[in-house]
Amino acid sequence: MTARFSELVCEHASSSSRLDLVDRDHGDGDIQQRTIFPIVACDGNGMPLVADVMQRALRTPFQAGIAGVPGRVFHVGQPVAVGNRSAVRVCLGAPGIAGVGERMRAGQGFDAAFAPLAADVADLFGKWSYVASLPFQPG
Protein backbone atom coordinates (compact mmCIF):
# COMPACT_ATOMS: atom_id res chain seq x y z
CA MET A 1 0.00 0.00 0.00
CA THR A 2 2.82 2.43 0.79
CA ALA A 3 4.31 1.88 -2.66
CA ARG A 4 1.00 2.72 -4.36
CA PHE A 5 0.50 5.80 -2.16
CA SER A 6 4.07 6.93 -2.81
CA GLU A 7 3.62 6.47 -6.55
CA LEU A 8 0.45 8.58 -6.52
CA VAL A 9 1.97 11.41 -4.50
CA CYS A 10 5.08 11.52 -6.70
CA GLU A 11 2.96 11.42 -9.85
CA HIS A 12 0.66 14.25 -8.74
CA ALA A 13 3.49 16.42 -7.40
CA SER A 14 5.45 15.94 -10.62
CA SER A 15 2.49 16.82 -12.82
CA SER A 16 2.13 20.30 -11.33
CA SER A 17 4.58 23.05 -12.22
CA ARG A 18 3.64 24.73 -8.93
CA LEU A 19 4.57 21.86 -6.61
CA ASP A 20 8.04 20.61 -5.76
CA LEU A 21 8.45 17.30 -3.94
CA VAL A 22 11.35 17.66 -1.50
CA ASP A 23 13.88 14.79 -1.40
CA ARG A 24 12.47 13.16 -4.51
CA ASP A 25 15.90 11.60 -5.00
CA HIS A 26 16.64 10.98 -1.34
CA GLY A 27 19.84 9.07 -0.73
CA ASP A 28 18.17 6.03 0.79
CA GLY A 29 16.63 5.22 -2.61
CA ASP A 30 13.54 3.73 -1.03
CA ILE A 31 10.88 6.33 -1.78
CA GLN A 32 8.29 3.57 -2.22
CA GLN A 33 8.33 2.92 1.53
CA ARG A 34 7.91 6.55 2.55
CA THR A 35 4.66 7.68 4.11
CA ILE A 36 5.48 11.38 4.61
CA PHE A 37 6.18 13.69 1.67
CA PRO A 38 7.22 17.33 2.20
CA ILE A 39 6.10 19.45 -0.75
CA VAL A 40 6.87 23.09 -1.48
CA ALA A 41 4.31 25.14 -3.41
CA CYS A 42 5.69 27.77 -5.80
CA ASP A 43 4.21 30.74 -7.60
CA GLY A 44 4.26 31.12 -11.38
CA ASN A 45 7.86 32.37 -11.23
CA GLY A 46 9.10 29.38 -9.24
CA MET A 47 9.34 31.34 -5.99
CA PRO A 48 8.37 29.31 -2.90
CA LEU A 49 5.05 30.16 -1.27
CA VAL A 50 4.60 30.25 2.50
CA ALA A 51 3.55 26.80 3.68
CA ASP A 52 1.36 28.17 6.51
CA VAL A 53 -0.72 30.00 3.90
CA MET A 54 -0.98 26.85 1.78
CA GLN A 55 -2.01 24.74 4.76
CA ARG A 56 -4.73 27.23 5.78
CA ALA A 57 -6.02 27.45 2.21
CA LEU A 58 -6.26 23.66 1.93
CA ARG A 59 -8.29 23.62 5.17
CA THR A 60 -10.64 26.31 3.86
CA PRO A 61 -13.83 25.04 2.22
CA PHE A 62 -14.35 26.45 -1.26
CA GLN A 63 -17.68 27.01 -2.91
CA ALA A 64 -18.40 23.86 -4.88
CA GLY A 65 -17.67 24.07 -8.58
CA ILE A 66 -15.08 26.87 -8.56
CA ALA A 67 -12.93 26.12 -11.60
CA GLY A 68 -13.61 22.40 -11.09
CA VAL A 69 -11.69 22.50 -7.80
CA PRO A 70 -12.93 20.32 -4.95
CA GLY A 71 -14.64 22.42 -2.27
CA ARG A 72 -13.53 19.91 0.35
CA VAL A 73 -11.32 20.60 3.31
CA PHE A 74 -7.95 18.81 3.33
CA HIS A 75 -5.85 18.31 6.43
CA VAL A 76 -2.16 17.99 5.69
CA GLY A 77 0.85 17.81 7.99
CA GLN A 78 2.27 20.85 9.71
CA PRO A 79 4.54 23.11 7.69
CA VAL A 80 8.23 22.37 8.09
CA ALA A 81 11.29 24.44 7.19
CA VAL A 82 13.36 23.04 4.32
CA GLY A 83 16.38 25.28 3.87
CA ASN A 84 15.08 28.73 2.98
CA ARG A 85 11.68 27.34 1.97
CA SER A 86 8.77 25.89 3.89
CA ALA A 87 6.93 22.73 2.95
CA VAL A 88 3.57 21.18 3.72
CA ARG A 89 3.62 17.44 4.34
CA VAL A 90 1.32 14.90 2.74
CA CYS A 91 1.07 11.78 4.87
CA LEU A 92 -0.36 8.30 4.64
CA GLY A 93 -1.98 8.01 8.03
CA ALA A 94 -3.79 5.37 10.01
CA PRO A 95 -7.28 6.41 8.80
CA GLY A 96 -6.27 5.92 5.15
CA ILE A 97 -4.68 2.57 5.85
CA ALA A 98 -7.62 1.42 8.00
CA GLY A 99 -10.12 2.48 5.32
CA VAL A 100 -8.40 0.37 2.69
CA GLY A 101 -8.19 -2.55 5.12
CA GLU A 102 -11.87 -2.30 6.03
CA ARG A 103 -12.94 -2.28 2.39
CA MET A 104 -10.74 -5.31 1.69
CA ARG A 105 -12.17 -7.11 4.73
CA ALA A 106 -15.63 -6.37 3.29
CA GLY A 107 -14.64 -8.27 0.14
CA GLN A 108 -13.20 -5.65 -2.19
CA GLY A 109 -9.98 -6.35 -4.03
CA PHE A 110 -7.00 -4.10 -3.35
CA ASP A 111 -7.52 -1.84 -6.37
CA ALA A 112 -11.18 -1.19 -5.51
CA ALA A 113 -10.38 -0.76 -1.82
CA PHE A 114 -7.57 1.70 -2.61
CA ALA A 115 -9.64 3.73 -5.12
CA PRO A 116 -11.26 6.09 -2.55
CA LEU A 117 -7.84 6.95 -1.11
CA ALA A 118 -6.49 7.54 -4.62
CA ALA A 119 -9.45 9.83 -5.33
CA ASP A 120 -8.72 11.78 -2.14
CA VAL A 121 -5.09 12.24 -3.20
CA ALA A 122 -6.17 13.42 -6.66
CA ASP A 123 -8.63 15.91 -5.13
CA LEU A 124 -5.99 17.19 -2.70
CA PHE A 125 -3.50 17.87 -5.47
CA GLY A 126 -6.18 19.42 -7.68
CA LYS A 127 -7.08 21.90 -4.97
CA TRP A 128 -3.43 22.46 -4.03
CA SER A 129 -2.41 23.31 -7.59
CA TYR A 130 -5.32 25.74 -7.85
CA VAL A 131 -4.54 27.35 -4.48
CA ALA A 132 -0.87 27.77 -5.46
CA SER A 133 -2.01 29.69 -8.55
CA LEU A 134 -3.88 32.29 -6.47
CA PRO A 135 -2.21 35.55 -5.42
CA PHE A 136 -1.22 35.25 -1.74
CA GLN A 137 0.42 37.53 0.74
CA PRO A 138 2.73 35.97 3.35
CA GLY A 139 1.11 35.68 6.67
CNS distance restraints for C-alpha pairs under 8 A (distance, minus, plus):
assign (resid   1 and name CA) (resid   5 and name CA) 6.21 0.50 0.50
assign (resid   1 and name CA) (resid  97 and name CA) 7.92 0.50 0.50
assign (resid   2 and name CA) (resid   6 and name CA) 5.90 0.50 0.50
assign (resid   2 and name CA) (resid  32 and name CA) 6.35 0.50 0.50
assign (resid   2 and name CA) (resid  33 and name CA) 5.58 0.50 0.50
assign (resid   2 and name CA) (resid  34 and name CA) 6.78 0.50 0.50
assign (resid   2 and name CA) (resid  35 and name CA) 6.47 0.50 0.50
assign (resid   2 and name CA) (resid  92 and name CA) 7.70 0.50 0.50
assign (resid   3 and name CA) (resid   7 and name CA) 6.06 0.50 0.50
assign (resid   3 and name CA) (resid  31 and name CA) 7.99 0.50 0.50
assign (resid   3 and name CA) (resid  32 and name CA) 4.35 0.50 0.50
assign (resid   3 and name CA) (resid  33 and name CA) 5.90 0.50 0.50
assign (resid   3 and name CA) (resid  34 and name CA) 7.88 0.50 0.50
assign (resid   4 and name CA) (resid   8 and name CA) 6.27 0.50 0.50
assign (resid   4 and name CA) (resid  32 and name CA) 7.65 0.50 0.50
assign (resid   5 and name CA) (resid   9 and name CA) 6.26 0.50 0.50
assign (resid   5 and name CA) (resid  35 and name CA) 7.75 0.50 0.50
assign (resid   5 and name CA) (resid  92 and name CA) 7.29 0.50 0.50
assign (resid   5 and name CA) (resid 118 and name CA) 7.61 0.50 0.50
assign (resid   6 and name CA) (resid  10 and name CA) 6.10 0.50 0.50
assign (resid   6 and name CA) (resid  31 and name CA) 6.92 0.50 0.50
assign (resid   6 and name CA) (resid  32 and name CA) 5.43 0.50 0.50
assign (resid   6 and name CA) (resid  33 and name CA) 7.29 0.50 0.50
assign (resid   6 and name CA) (resid  34 and name CA) 6.61 0.50 0.50
assign (resid   6 and name CA) (resid  35 and name CA) 6.99 0.50 0.50
assign (resid   7 and name CA) (resid  11 and name CA) 5.98 0.50 0.50
assign (resid   7 and name CA) (resid  32 and name CA) 7.01 0.50 0.50
assign (resid   8 and name CA) (resid  12 and name CA) 6.09 0.50 0.50
assign (resid   8 and name CA) (resid 118 and name CA) 7.27 0.50 0.50
assign (resid   8 and name CA) (resid 121 and name CA) 7.42 0.50 0.50
assign (resid   9 and name CA) (resid  13 and name CA) 5.98 0.50 0.50
assign (resid   9 and name CA) (resid  37 and name CA) 7.81 0.50 0.50
assign (resid   9 and name CA) (resid 121 and name CA) 7.23 0.50 0.50
assign (resid  10 and name CA) (resid  14 and name CA) 5.92 0.50 0.50
assign (resid  10 and name CA) (resid  21 and name CA) 7.23 0.50 0.50
assign (resid  10 and name CA) (resid  24 and name CA) 7.88 0.50 0.50
assign (resid  11 and name CA) (resid  15 and name CA) 6.18 0.50 0.50
assign (resid  12 and name CA) (resid  16 and name CA) 6.74 0.50 0.50
assign (resid  12 and name CA) (resid 122 and name CA) 7.19 0.50 0.50
assign (resid  12 and name CA) (resid 125 and name CA) 6.41 0.50 0.50
assign (resid  13 and name CA) (resid  19 and name CA) 5.60 0.50 0.50
assign (resid  13 and name CA) (resid  20 and name CA) 6.40 0.50 0.50
assign (resid  13 and name CA) (resid  21 and name CA) 6.11 0.50 0.50
assign (resid  13 and name CA) (resid  39 and name CA) 7.77 0.50 0.50
assign (resid  13 and name CA) (resid 125 and name CA) 7.40 0.50 0.50
assign (resid  14 and name CA) (resid  19 and name CA) 7.21 0.50 0.50
assign (resid  14 and name CA) (resid  20 and name CA) 7.22 0.50 0.50
assign (resid  14 and name CA) (resid  21 and name CA) 7.45 0.50 0.50
assign (resid  16 and name CA) (resid 129 and name CA) 6.61 0.50 0.50
assign (resid  18 and name CA) (resid  41 and name CA) 5.58 0.50 0.50
assign (resid  18 and name CA) (resid  42 and name CA) 4.83 0.50 0.50
assign (resid  18 and name CA) (resid  43 and name CA) 6.19 0.50 0.50
assign (resid  18 and name CA) (resid  44 and name CA) 6.87 0.50 0.50
assign (resid  18 and name CA) (resid  46 and name CA) 7.18 0.50 0.50
assign (resid  18 and name CA) (resid 129 and name CA) 6.36 0.50 0.50
assign (resid  18 and name CA) (resid 132 and name CA) 6.45 0.50 0.50
assign (resid  18 and name CA) (resid 133 and name CA) 7.53 0.50 0.50
assign (resid  19 and name CA) (resid  39 and name CA) 6.52 0.50 0.50
assign (resid  19 and name CA) (resid  40 and name CA) 5.75 0.50 0.50
assign (resid  19 and name CA) (resid  41 and name CA) 4.59 0.50 0.50
assign (resid  19 and name CA) (resid  42 and name CA) 6.07 0.50 0.50
assign (resid  19 and name CA) (resid 129 and name CA) 7.20 0.50 0.50
assign (resid  20 and name CA) (resid  39 and name CA) 5.49 0.50 0.50
assign (resid  20 and name CA) (resid  40 and name CA) 5.08 0.50 0.50
assign (resid  20 and name CA) (resid  41 and name CA) 6.32 0.50 0.50
assign (resid  20 and name CA) (resid  42 and name CA) 7.54 0.50 0.50
assign (resid  21 and name CA) (resid  37 and name CA) 7.06 0.50 0.50
assign (resid  21 and name CA) (resid  38 and name CA) 6.27 0.50 0.50
assign (resid  21 and name CA) (resid  39 and name CA) 4.52 0.50 0.50
assign (resid  21 and name CA) (resid  40 and name CA) 6.49 0.50 0.50
assign (resid  22 and name CA) (resid  37 and name CA) 7.26 0.50 0.50
assign (resid  22 and name CA) (resid  38 and name CA) 5.56 0.50 0.50
assign (resid  22 and name CA) (resid  39 and name CA) 5.60 0.50 0.50
assign (resid  22 and name CA) (resid  40 and name CA) 7.04 0.50 0.50
assign (resid  23 and name CA) (resid  38 and name CA) 7.99 0.50 0.50
assign (resid  24 and name CA) (resid  31 and name CA) 7.53 0.50 0.50
assign (resid  25 and name CA) (resid  29 and name CA) 6.85 0.50 0.50
assign (resid  25 and name CA) (resid  31 and name CA) 7.95 0.50 0.50
assign (resid  26 and name CA) (resid  30 and name CA) 7.89 0.50 0.50
assign (resid  26 and name CA) (resid  31 and name CA) 7.41 0.50 0.50
assign (resid  30 and name CA) (resid  34 and name CA) 7.25 0.50 0.50
assign (resid  35 and name CA) (resid  91 and name CA) 5.50 0.50 0.50
assign (resid  35 and name CA) (resid  92 and name CA) 5.08 0.50 0.50
assign (resid  35 and name CA) (resid  93 and name CA) 7.71 0.50 0.50
assign (resid  36 and name CA) (resid  89 and name CA) 6.35 0.50 0.50
assign (resid  36 and name CA) (resid  90 and name CA) 5.77 0.50 0.50
assign (resid  36 and name CA) (resid  91 and name CA) 4.44 0.50 0.50
assign (resid  36 and name CA) (resid  92 and name CA) 6.60 0.50 0.50
assign (resid  37 and name CA) (resid  89 and name CA) 5.27 0.50 0.50
assign (resid  37 and name CA) (resid  90 and name CA) 5.12 0.50 0.50
assign (resid  37 and name CA) (resid  91 and name CA) 6.32 0.50 0.50
assign (resid  38 and name CA) (resid  80 and name CA) 7.82 0.50 0.50
assign (resid  38 and name CA) (resid  87 and name CA) 5.45 0.50 0.50
assign (resid  38 and name CA) (resid  88 and name CA) 5.51 0.50 0.50
assign (resid  38 and name CA) (resid  89 and name CA) 4.18 0.50 0.50
assign (resid  38 and name CA) (resid  90 and name CA) 6.40 0.50 0.50
assign (resid  39 and name CA) (resid  87 and name CA) 5.01 0.50 0.50
assign (resid  39 and name CA) (resid  88 and name CA) 5.41 0.50 0.50
assign (resid  39 and name CA) (resid  89 and name CA) 6.01 0.50 0.50
assign (resid  39 and name CA) (resid  90 and name CA) 7.47 0.50 0.50
assign (resid  40 and name CA) (resid  48 and name CA) 6.56 0.50 0.50
assign (resid  40 and name CA) (resid  49 and name CA) 7.30 0.50 0.50
assign (resid  40 and name CA) (resid  51 and name CA) 7.17 0.50 0.50
assign (resid  40 and name CA) (resid  85 and name CA) 7.29 0.50 0.50
assign (resid  40 and name CA) (resid  86 and name CA) 6.35 0.50 0.50
assign (resid  40 and name CA) (resid  87 and name CA) 4.45 0.50 0.50
assign (resid  40 and name CA) (resid  88 and name CA) 6.45 0.50 0.50
assign (resid  41 and name CA) (resid  48 and name CA) 5.84 0.50 0.50
assign (resid  41 and name CA) (resid  49 and name CA) 5.50 0.50 0.50
assign (resid  41 and name CA) (resid  50 and name CA) 7.82 0.50 0.50
assign (resid  41 and name CA) (resid  51 and name CA) 7.32 0.50 0.50
assign (resid  41 and name CA) (resid  54 and name CA) 7.62 0.50 0.50
assign (resid  41 and name CA) (resid  87 and name CA) 7.29 0.50 0.50
assign (resid  41 and name CA) (resid 132 and name CA) 6.17 0.50 0.50
assign (resid  42 and name CA) (resid  46 and name CA) 5.10 0.50 0.50
assign (resid  42 and name CA) (resid  47 and name CA) 5.11 0.50 0.50
assign (resid  42 and name CA) (resid  48 and name CA) 4.23 0.50 0.50
assign (resid  42 and name CA) (resid  49 and name CA) 5.15 0.50 0.50
assign (resid  42 and name CA) (resid 132 and name CA) 6.57 0.50 0.50
assign (resid  43 and name CA) (resid  47 and name CA) 5.41 0.50 0.50
assign (resid  43 and name CA) (resid  48 and name CA) 6.43 0.50 0.50
assign (resid  43 and name CA) (resid  49 and name CA) 6.41 0.50 0.50
assign (resid  43 and name CA) (resid 132 and name CA) 6.27 0.50 0.50
assign (resid  43 and name CA) (resid 133 and name CA) 6.38 0.50 0.50
assign (resid  44 and name CA) (resid 133 and name CA) 7.01 0.50 0.50
assign (resid  48 and name CA) (resid  85 and name CA) 6.22 0.50 0.50
assign (resid  48 and name CA) (resid  86 and name CA) 7.62 0.50 0.50
assign (resid  49 and name CA) (resid  53 and name CA) 7.75 0.50 0.50
assign (resid  49 and name CA) (resid  54 and name CA) 7.53 0.50 0.50
assign (resid  49 and name CA) (resid  85 and name CA) 7.90 0.50 0.50
assign (resid  49 and name CA) (resid  86 and name CA) 7.67 0.50 0.50
assign (resid  49 and name CA) (resid 132 and name CA) 7.64 0.50 0.50
assign (resid  49 and name CA) (resid 138 and name CA) 7.78 0.50 0.50
assign (resid  50 and name CA) (resid  54 and name CA) 6.57 0.50 0.50
assign (resid  50 and name CA) (resid  85 and name CA) 7.68 0.50 0.50
assign (resid  50 and name CA) (resid  86 and name CA) 6.20 0.50 0.50
assign (resid  50 and name CA) (resid  87 and name CA) 7.89 0.50 0.50
assign (resid  50 and name CA) (resid 138 and name CA) 6.07 0.50 0.50
assign (resid  50 and name CA) (resid 139 and name CA) 7.69 0.50 0.50
assign (resid  51 and name CA) (resid  55 and name CA) 6.03 0.50 0.50
assign (resid  51 and name CA) (resid  79 and name CA) 5.54 0.50 0.50
assign (resid  51 and name CA) (resid  80 and name CA) 7.81 0.50 0.50
assign (resid  51 and name CA) (resid  86 and name CA) 5.30 0.50 0.50
assign (resid  51 and name CA) (resid  87 and name CA) 5.34 0.50 0.50
assign (resid  51 and name CA) (resid  88 and name CA) 5.62 0.50 0.50
assign (resid  52 and name CA) (resid  56 and name CA) 6.21 0.50 0.50
assign (resid  52 and name CA) (resid  79 and name CA) 6.09 0.50 0.50
assign (resid  52 and name CA) (resid  88 and name CA) 7.85 0.50 0.50
assign (resid  52 and name CA) (resid 139 and name CA) 7.52 0.50 0.50
assign (resid  53 and name CA) (resid  57 and name CA) 6.12 0.50 0.50
assign (resid  53 and name CA) (resid 136 and name CA) 7.72 0.50 0.50
assign (resid  53 and name CA) (resid 138 and name CA) 6.92 0.50 0.50
assign (resid  53 and name CA) (resid 139 and name CA) 6.58 0.50 0.50
assign (resid  54 and name CA) (resid  58 and name CA) 6.17 0.50 0.50
assign (resid  54 and name CA) (resid  88 and name CA) 7.53 0.50 0.50
assign (resid  54 and name CA) (resid 128 and name CA) 7.68 0.50 0.50
assign (resid  54 and name CA) (resid 131 and name CA) 7.22 0.50 0.50
assign (resid  54 and name CA) (resid 132 and name CA) 7.31 0.50 0.50
assign (resid  55 and name CA) (resid  59 and name CA) 6.39 0.50 0.50
assign (resid  55 and name CA) (resid  75 and name CA) 7.68 0.50 0.50
assign (resid  55 and name CA) (resid  76 and name CA) 6.81 0.50 0.50
assign (resid  55 and name CA) (resid  78 and name CA) 7.61 0.50 0.50
assign (resid  55 and name CA) (resid  79 and name CA) 7.36 0.50 0.50
assign (resid  55 and name CA) (resid  88 and name CA) 6.71 0.50 0.50
assign (resid  56 and name CA) (resid  60 and name CA) 6.29 0.50 0.50
assign (resid  57 and name CA) (resid 131 and name CA) 6.85 0.50 0.50
assign (resid  58 and name CA) (resid  73 and name CA) 6.08 0.50 0.50
assign (resid  58 and name CA) (resid  74 and name CA) 5.33 0.50 0.50
assign (resid  58 and name CA) (resid  75 and name CA) 7.00 0.50 0.50
assign (resid  58 and name CA) (resid  76 and name CA) 7.94 0.50 0.50
assign (resid  58 and name CA) (resid 124 and name CA) 7.96 0.50 0.50
assign (resid  58 and name CA) (resid 127 and name CA) 7.16 0.50 0.50
assign (resid  58 and name CA) (resid 128 and name CA) 6.70 0.50 0.50
assign (resid  58 and name CA) (resid 131 and name CA) 7.59 0.50 0.50
assign (resid  59 and name CA) (resid  73 and name CA) 4.66 0.50 0.50
assign (resid  59 and name CA) (resid  74 and name CA) 5.16 0.50 0.50
assign (resid  59 and name CA) (resid  75 and name CA) 5.97 0.50 0.50
assign (resid  60 and name CA) (resid  72 and name CA) 7.85 0.50 0.50
assign (resid  60 and name CA) (resid  73 and name CA) 5.77 0.50 0.50
assign (resid  60 and name CA) (resid  74 and name CA) 7.99 0.50 0.50
assign (resid  61 and name CA) (resid  71 and name CA) 5.26 0.50 0.50
assign (resid  61 and name CA) (resid  72 and name CA) 5.46 0.50 0.50
assign (resid  61 and name CA) (resid  73 and name CA) 5.21 0.50 0.50
assign (resid  62 and name CA) (resid  66 and name CA) 7.34 0.50 0.50
assign (resid  62 and name CA) (resid  70 and name CA) 7.29 0.50 0.50
assign (resid  62 and name CA) (resid  71 and name CA) 4.16 0.50 0.50
assign (resid  62 and name CA) (resid  72 and name CA) 6.78 0.50 0.50
assign (resid  63 and name CA) (resid  71 and name CA) 5.54 0.50 0.50
assign (resid  64 and name CA) (resid  68 and name CA) 7.97 0.50 0.50
assign (resid  64 and name CA) (resid  69 and name CA) 7.44 0.50 0.50
assign (resid  64 and name CA) (resid  70 and name CA) 6.51 0.50 0.50
assign (resid  64 and name CA) (resid  71 and name CA) 4.80 0.50 0.50
assign (resid  65 and name CA) (resid  69 and name CA) 6.23 0.50 0.50
assign (resid  65 and name CA) (resid  70 and name CA) 7.04 0.50 0.50
assign (resid  65 and name CA) (resid  71 and name CA) 7.19 0.50 0.50
assign (resid  66 and name CA) (resid  70 and name CA) 7.78 0.50 0.50
assign (resid  66 and name CA) (resid  71 and name CA) 7.71 0.50 0.50
assign (resid  69 and name CA) (resid 123 and name CA) 7.75 0.50 0.50
assign (resid  69 and name CA) (resid 126 and name CA) 6.32 0.50 0.50
assign (resid  69 and name CA) (resid 127 and name CA) 5.44 0.50 0.50
assign (resid  69 and name CA) (resid 130 and name CA) 7.15 0.50 0.50
assign (resid  70 and name CA) (resid 123 and name CA) 6.17 0.50 0.50
assign (resid  70 and name CA) (resid 124 and name CA) 7.94 0.50 0.50
assign (resid  70 and name CA) (resid 126 and name CA) 7.34 0.50 0.50
assign (resid  70 and name CA) (resid 127 and name CA) 6.06 0.50 0.50
assign (resid  74 and name CA) (resid 124 and name CA) 6.54 0.50 0.50
assign (resid  76 and name CA) (resid  88 and name CA) 6.85 0.50 0.50
assign (resid  76 and name CA) (resid  89 and name CA) 5.96 0.50 0.50
assign (resid  76 and name CA) (resid  90 and name CA) 5.51 0.50 0.50
assign (resid  76 and name CA) (resid  91 and name CA) 7.05 0.50 0.50
assign (resid  77 and name CA) (resid  88 and name CA) 6.08 0.50 0.50
assign (resid  77 and name CA) (resid  89 and name CA) 4.60 0.50 0.50
assign (resid  77 and name CA) (resid  90 and name CA) 6.02 0.50 0.50
assign (resid  77 and name CA) (resid  91 and name CA) 6.80 0.50 0.50
assign (resid  78 and name CA) (resid  88 and name CA) 6.14 0.50 0.50
assign (resid  78 and name CA) (resid  89 and name CA) 6.50 0.50 0.50
assign (resid  79 and name CA) (resid  86 and name CA) 6.33 0.50 0.50
assign (resid  79 and name CA) (resid  87 and name CA) 5.33 0.50 0.50
assign (resid  79 and name CA) (resid  88 and name CA) 4.53 0.50 0.50
assign (resid  79 and name CA) (resid  89 and name CA) 6.65 0.50 0.50
assign (resid  80 and name CA) (resid  86 and name CA) 5.50 0.50 0.50
assign (resid  80 and name CA) (resid  87 and name CA) 5.32 0.50 0.50
assign (resid  80 and name CA) (resid  88 and name CA) 6.50 0.50 0.50
assign (resid  80 and name CA) (resid  89 and name CA) 7.72 0.50 0.50
assign (resid  81 and name CA) (resid  85 and name CA) 5.98 0.50 0.50
assign (resid  81 and name CA) (resid  86 and name CA) 4.39 0.50 0.50
assign (resid  81 and name CA) (resid  87 and name CA) 6.32 0.50 0.50
assign (resid  82 and name CA) (resid  86 and name CA) 5.41 0.50 0.50
assign (resid  82 and name CA) (resid  87 and name CA) 6.58 0.50 0.50
assign (resid  92 and name CA) (resid  96 and name CA) 6.39 0.50 0.50
assign (resid  92 and name CA) (resid  97 and name CA) 7.28 0.50 0.50
assign (resid  93 and name CA) (resid  97 and name CA) 6.46 0.50 0.50
assign (resid  94 and name CA) (resid  98 and name CA) 5.86 0.50 0.50
assign (resid  95 and name CA) (resid  99 and name CA) 5.97 0.50 0.50
assign (resid  96 and name CA) (resid 100 and name CA) 6.44 0.50 0.50
assign (resid  96 and name CA) (resid 117 and name CA) 6.54 0.50 0.50
assign (resid  97 and name CA) (resid 101 and name CA) 6.25 0.50 0.50
assign (resid  98 and name CA) (resid 102 and name CA) 5.98 0.50 0.50
assign (resid  99 and name CA) (resid 103 and name CA) 6.26 0.50 0.50
assign (resid  99 and name CA) (resid 113 and name CA) 7.85 0.50 0.50
assign (resid 100 and name CA) (resid 104 and name CA) 6.23 0.50 0.50
assign (resid 100 and name CA) (resid 110 and name CA) 7.64 0.50 0.50
assign (resid 100 and name CA) (resid 113 and name CA) 5.05 0.50 0.50
assign (resid 100 and name CA) (resid 114 and name CA) 5.52 0.50 0.50
assign (resid 100 and name CA) (resid 117 and name CA) 7.61 0.50 0.50
assign (resid 101 and name CA) (resid 105 and name CA) 6.06 0.50 0.50
assign (resid 101 and name CA) (resid 113 and name CA) 7.49 0.50 0.50
assign (resid 102 and name CA) (resid 106 and name CA) 6.18 0.50 0.50
assign (resid 103 and name CA) (resid 107 and name CA) 6.63 0.50 0.50
assign (resid 103 and name CA) (resid 108 and name CA) 5.70 0.50 0.50
assign (resid 103 and name CA) (resid 113 and name CA) 5.15 0.50 0.50
assign (resid 104 and name CA) (resid 108 and name CA) 4.60 0.50 0.50
assign (resid 104 and name CA) (resid 109 and name CA) 5.87 0.50 0.50
assign (resid 104 and name CA) (resid 110 and name CA) 6.39 0.50 0.50
assign (resid 104 and name CA) (resid 113 and name CA) 5.75 0.50 0.50
assign (resid 108 and name CA) (resid 112 and name CA) 5.91 0.50 0.50
assign (resid 108 and name CA) (resid 113 and name CA) 5.65 0.50 0.50
assign (resid 109 and name CA) (resid 113 and name CA) 6.02 0.50 0.50
assign (resid 110 and name CA) (resid 114 and name CA) 5.88 0.50 0.50
assign (resid 111 and name CA) (resid 115 and name CA) 6.08 0.50 0.50
assign (resid 112 and name CA) (resid 116 and name CA) 7.86 0.50 0.50
assign (resid 114 and name CA) (resid 118 and name CA) 6.27 0.50 0.50
assign (resid 115 and name CA) (resid 119 and name CA) 6.11 0.50 0.50
assign (resid 116 and name CA) (resid 120 and name CA) 6.24 0.50 0.50
assign (resid 117 and name CA) (resid 121 and name CA) 6.32 0.50 0.50
assign (resid 118 and name CA) (resid 122 and name CA) 6.24 0.50 0.50
assign (resid 119 and name CA) (resid 123 and name CA) 6.13 0.50 0.50
assign (resid 120 and name CA) (resid 124 and name CA) 6.09 0.50 0.50
assign (resid 121 and name CA) (resid 125 and name CA) 6.28 0.50 0.50
assign (resid 122 and name CA) (resid 126 and name CA) 6.08 0.50 0.50
assign (resid 123 and name CA) (resid 127 and name CA) 6.19 0.50 0.50
assign (resid 124 and name CA) (resid 128 and name CA) 6.01 0.50 0.50
assign (resid 125 and name CA) (resid 129 and name CA) 5.94 0.50 0.50
assign (resid 126 and name CA) (resid 130 and name CA) 6.38 0.50 0.50
assign (resid 127 and name CA) (resid 131 and name CA) 6.04 0.50 0.50
assign (resid 128 and name CA) (resid 132 and name CA) 6.06 0.50 0.50
assign (resid 129 and name CA) (resid 133 and name CA) 6.47 0.50 0.50
assign (resid 130 and name CA) (resid 134 and name CA) 6.85 0.50 0.50
